[in-house]
Amino acid sequence: MSDDVNKGMPVDLDEEGYLIDYHQWDEAIAHALAEKEGVGELTPDRMEIIKFMRTYYEKYNYYPILRHVCKNVHQEKECINEEFIDPLKAVKIAGLPQPTGEVVAYLKDEVA
């Protein structure tokens, strides 16, 4: 599925709205995805979280443990919940691939 989330430039998203190729991501796409997800403005704190999640994923080829994201960006331990409410929205805005059911369960369990 192609979507015009990037100011008229088509971006390939899957049916759930995740980037198909996470290498296609840039900050403009992040802002457009945040708007599409109803998150609002990507403040510097939110962008710091997003960039850390991307860096972690690129280094380890896996999704970061949420409490470690906040610790590594020197924010409150619940920063993902406070900034994005739903950690899956943060994953989507970061342009990471759609997580498997196992990862989704882990993310939901970690915020519970």
C-alpha positions as a Markdown table, in Angstrom:
| # | Residue | x | y | z |
|---|---|---|---|---|
| 1 | Met | 0.0 | 0.0 | 0.0 |
| 2 | Ser | 1.3 | 3.4 | -0.9 |
| 3 | Asp | 0.4 | 6.4 | 1.2 |
| 4 | Asp | 1.1 | 10.1 | 0.8 |
| 5 | Val | 2.3 | 10.6 | 4.4 |
| 6 | Asn | 5.4 | 12.5 | 3.3 |
| 7 | Lys | 4.1 | 15.8 | 1.8 |
| 8 | Gly | 2.8 | 14.2 | -1.4 |
| 9 | Met | 5.7 | 11.8 | -1.8 |
| 10 | Pro | 4.4 | 8.2 | -1.8 |
| 11 | Val | 5.7 | 6.1 | 1.1 |
| 12 | Asp | 5.1 | 2.3 | 1.1 |
| 13 | Leu | 3.1 | 1.3 | 4.2 |
| 14 | Asp | 1.7 | -2.1 | 5.1 |
| 15 | Glu | -2.0 | -2.5 | 5.9 |
| 16 | Glu | -1.5 | -1.5 | 9.5 |
| 17 | Gly | 0.4 | 1.7 | 8.6 |
| 18 | Tyr | 4.0 | 0.5 | 9.2 |
| 19 | Leu | 6.8 | 1.4 | 6.8 |
| 20 | Ile | 7.6 | -1.5 | 4.6 |
| 21 | Asp | 11.2 | -0.5 | 4.2 |
| 22 | Tyr | 12.5 | 1.1 | 7.4 |
| 23 | His | 15.4 | 2.6 | 5.4 |
| 24 | Gln | 12.9 | 4.9 | 3.7 |
| 25 | Trp | 12.4 | 6.7 | 7.0 |
| 26 | Asp | 13.4 | 10.3 | 7.7 |
| 27 | Glu | 12.3 | 13.0 | 10.1 |
| 28 | Ala | 9.7 | 14.3 | 7.7 |
| 29 | Ile | 8.1 | 10.9 | 7.5 |
| 30 | Ala | 8.2 | 10.6 | 11.3 |
| 31 | His | 6.3 | 13.9 | 11.5 |
| 32 | Ala | 3.7 | 12.7 | 8.9 |
| 33 | Leu | 3.3 | 9.3 | 10.7 |
| 34 | Ala | 2.9 | 11.0 | 14.0 |
| 35 | Glu | 0.1 | 13.2 | 12.6 |
| 36 | Lys | -1.5 | 10.2 | 10.9 |
| 37 | Glu | -1.4 | 8.4 | 14.3 |
| 38 | Gly | -2.9 | 11.3 | 16.1 |
| 39 | Val | 0.1 | 11.8 | 18.3 |
| 40 | Gly | 0.6 | 15.5 | 17.5 |
| 41 | Glu | 3.8 | 17.4 | 17.4 |
| 42 | Leu | 7.1 | 15.5 | 17.6 |
| 43 | Thr | 8.8 | 17.5 | 20.4 |
| 44 | Pro | 12.5 | 17.2 | 20.8 |
| 45 | Asp | 11.9 | 14.6 | 23.7 |
| 46 | Arg | 9.7 | 12.5 | 21.4 |
| 47 | Met | 12.2 | 12.7 | 18.5 |
| 48 | Glu | 15.0 | 11.6 | 20.9 |
| 49 | Ile | 13.0 | 8.5 | 21.8 |
| 50 | Ile | 12.2 | 7.8 | 18.2 |
| 51 | Lys | 15.9 | 8.2 | 17.1 |
| 52 | Phe | 17.1 | 6.0 | 20.0 |
| 53 | Met | 14.6 | 3.2 | 19.0 |
| 54 | Arg | 15.8 | 3.3 | 15.4 |
| 55 | Thr | 19.5 | 3.3 | 16.4 |
| 56 | Tyr | 18.8 | 0.3 | 18.7 |
| 57 | Tyr | 16.9 | -1.6 | 16.1 |
| 58 | Glu | 19.6 | -1.0 | 13.5 |
| 59 | Lys | 22.3 | -2.2 | 15.8 |
| 60 | Tyr | 20.6 | -5.2 | 17.3 |
| 61 | Asn | 17.9 | -6.0 | 14.7 |
| 62 | Tyr | 15.4 | -6.1 | 17.5 |
| 63 | Tyr | 13.0 | -3.8 | 19.3 |
| 64 | Pro | 14.4 | -2.1 | 22.4 |
| 65 | Ile | 13.2 | -2.8 | 25.9 |
| 66 | Leu | 11.0 | 0.2 | 26.6 |
| 67 | Arg | 12.4 | 1.0 | 30.1 |
| 68 | His | 15.9 | 1.1 | 28.6 |
| 69 | Val | 14.8 | 3.5 | 26.0 |
| 70 | Cys | 13.9 | 6.1 | 28.6 |
| 71 | Lys | 17.0 | 5.4 | 30.6 |
| 72 | Asn | 19.2 | 5.9 | 27.6 |
| 73 | Val | 17.6 | 9.1 | 26.5 |
| 74 | His | 17.7 | 10.4 | 30.1 |
| 75 | Gln | 14.0 | 10.8 | 30.5 |
| 76 | Glu | 11.5 | 9.6 | 33.1 |
| 77 | Lys | 11.2 | 5.8 | 33.3 |
| 78 | Glu | 7.7 | 5.8 | 31.8 |
| 79 | Cys | 8.6 | 8.2 | 29.0 |
| 80 | Ile | 7.2 | 6.1 | 26.2 |
| 81 | Asn | 3.8 | 6.0 | 27.9 |
| 82 | Glu | 3.9 | 9.6 | 28.7 |
| 83 | Glu | 5.0 | 10.8 | 25.3 |
| 84 | Phe | 3.1 | 8.3 | 23.0 |
| 85 | Ile | 0.6 | 6.6 | 25.3 |
| 86 | Asp | 0.8 | 3.5 | 23.1 |
| 87 | Pro | 4.3 | 2.1 | 22.5 |
| 88 | Leu | 3.2 | 0.6 | 19.2 |
| 89 | Lys | 2.6 | 4.1 | 17.9 |
| 90 | Ala | 6.2 | 4.9 | 18.8 |
| 91 | Val | 7.4 | 1.9 | 16.9 |
| 92 | Lys | 5.3 | 2.9 | 13.9 |
| 93 | Ile | 6.5 | 6.5 | 13.9 |
| 94 | Ala | 10.1 | 5.3 | 14.2 |
| 95 | Gly | 9.6 | 3.5 | 10.9 |
| 96 | Leu | 10.4 | 0.1 | 12.4 |
| 97 | Pro | 8.9 | -3.0 | 10.8 |
| 98 | Gln | 5.6 | -4.2 | 12.0 |
| 99 | Pro | 6.3 | -6.3 | 15.2 |
| 100 | Thr | 5.3 | -9.9 | 15.5 |
| 101 | Gly | 2.5 | -11.0 | 17.8 |
| 102 | Glu | 5.2 | -12.0 | 20.4 |
| 103 | Val | 6.7 | -8.5 | 20.3 |
| 104 | Val | 3.3 | -6.9 | 20.5 |
| 105 | Ala | 2.4 | -9.0 | 23.6 |
| 106 | Tyr | 5.7 | -8.0 | 25.2 |
| 107 | Leu | 5.2 | -4.3 | 24.5 |
| 108 | Lys | 1.7 | -4.4 | 25.9 |
| 109 | Asp | 2.8 | -6.4 | 28.9 |
| 110 | Glu | 5.7 | -4.1 | 29.6 |
| 111 | Val | 3.4 | -1.0 | 29.9 |
| 112 | Ala | 0.8 | -2.8 | 31.9 |
